Amino acid sequence: MPNLSIKNVPDEVLDRLRERAARHHRSIQGELMALLFAALDSPAIAAESLVASEAPGTRRSGTRRIEEISADHLQRWKKPFTQAPRAVDLIRAERDAR
């Protein structure tokens, strides 16, 4: 498979790419590949709109704010769970299992 190389990447762009890759639990290579596929699968999306989608105050389609998720949960479950495990215990058990 051929390789691509991007030269003279500004430090701030590389830092943002690293942050984005970490948010998506990917390597920088994986994040770049995902960005390429997204750009090629949607020809209407220009490179500027990919960068603009990361700007504060903008949301990608299909995403919901925490307030919207909370309101949805309150409609579904009127009474709070009393016998459920605590989130911190679930996370700790997941980490310890690694």
Secondary structure as UniProt FT lines:
FT   HELIX           11..23
FT   TURN            24..25
FT   HELIX           28..41
FT   TURN            43..44
FT   HELIX           47..52
FT   TURN            53..54
FT   TURN            56..57
FT   TURN            61..62
FT   HELIX           66..76
FT   HELIX           87..97
//
